[in-house]
């Protein structure tokens, strides 16, 4: 899953860098930031589908004594 999101984000970054070259260096520097935003948004979709943790149990699944 992470590999697919990373490859997609890289493709988005390359397309954005090419499209934003008209803005000069700021446009090319904006491309990685926008691609990272796309990657983070893409990662949120599978994370929302996971089962929520029950109240009182730590996220790691290890119970405190």
ROTI-386402 format. One record per residue (C-alpha): residue number from 1; z, y, x. Coordinates in Angstrom, 3 decimals, always signed. Example, Ala and Ser with C-alpha at 12.3 -4.5 7.8 and 13.67 -1.06 7.14 Angstrom:
! residues 2
<1, <+7.800, -4.500, +12.300>>,
<2, <+7.140, -1.060, +13.670>>,
//
This chain:
! residues 65
<1, <+0.000, +0.000, +0.000>>,
<2, <+0.933, +2.473, +2.726>>,
<3, <-2.214, +1.671, +4.674>>,
<4, <-4.410, +2.477, +1.662>>,
<5, <-2.610, +5.778, +1.087>>,
<6, <-2.910, +6.677, +4.780>>,
<7, <-6.626, +5.870, +4.919>>,
<8, <-7.243, +7.835, +1.721>>,
<9, <-5.264, +10.796, +3.097>>,
<10, <-7.293, +10.711, +6.313>>,
<11, <-10.533, +10.737, +4.340>>,
<12, <-9.278, +13.663, +2.254>>,
<13, <-8.292, +15.514, +5.411>>,
<14, <-11.733, +15.095, +6.966>>,
<15, <-13.496, +16.263, +3.819>>,
<16, <-11.166, +19.240, +3.452>>,
<17, <-11.527, +20.211, +7.113>>,
<18, <-15.293, +20.228, +6.724>>,
<19, <-15.143, +22.128, +3.433>>,
<20, <-12.658, +24.719, +4.679>>,
<21, <-14.400, +25.525, +7.972>>,
<22, <-15.771, +28.640, +6.303>>,
<23, <-12.248, +30.075, +6.435>>,
<24, <-12.129, +29.557, +10.184>>,
<25, <-9.114, +28.142, +11.989>>,
<26, <-6.712, +28.794, +9.090>>,
<27, <-8.943, +26.695, +6.831>>,
<28, <-9.032, +23.822, +9.292>>,
<29, <-5.242, +24.059, +9.720>>,
<30, <-4.808, +24.036, +5.935>>,
<31, <-6.645, +20.714, +5.632>>,
<32, <-3.848, +18.518, +7.087>>,
<33, <-1.245, +20.237, +4.910>>,
<34, <-3.250, +19.619, +1.762>>,
<35, <-4.019, +16.049, +2.805>>,
<36, <-0.300, +15.411, +3.338>>,
<37, <+0.396, +16.753, -0.144>>,
<38, <-2.170, +14.309, -1.532>>,
<39, <-0.553, +11.451, +0.405>>,
<40, <+2.917, +12.331, -0.884>>,
<41, <+1.622, +12.551, -4.440>>,
<42, <-0.145, +9.221, -4.000>>,
<43, <+3.060, +7.624, -2.766>>,
<44, <+5.035, +8.848, -5.763>>,
<45, <+2.917, +6.802, -8.196>>,
<46, <+3.967, +3.357, -6.887>>,
<47, <+7.552, +4.516, -6.339>>,
<48, <+7.909, +5.534, -9.980>>,
<49, <+6.826, +2.066, -11.058>>,
<50, <+9.711, +0.415, -9.229>>,
<51, <+12.782, -0.559, -11.180>>,
<52, <+15.485, +2.128, -11.111>>,
<53, <+18.769, +1.229, -9.448>>,
<54, <+21.773, +0.546, -11.644>>,
<55, <+24.540, +3.111, -11.587>>,
<56, <+27.262, +2.381, -9.079>>,
<57, <+25.137, +0.269, -6.727>>,
<58, <+23.880, +1.768, -3.501>>,
<59, <+20.131, +2.016, -2.962>>,
<60, <+20.302, -0.502, -0.105>>,
<61, <+21.654, -3.183, -2.404>>,
<62, <+24.749, -3.692, -0.237>>,
<63, <+27.987, -3.356, -2.149>>,
<64, <+30.902, -1.431, -0.703>>,
<65, <+34.190, -3.330, -0.324>>,
//
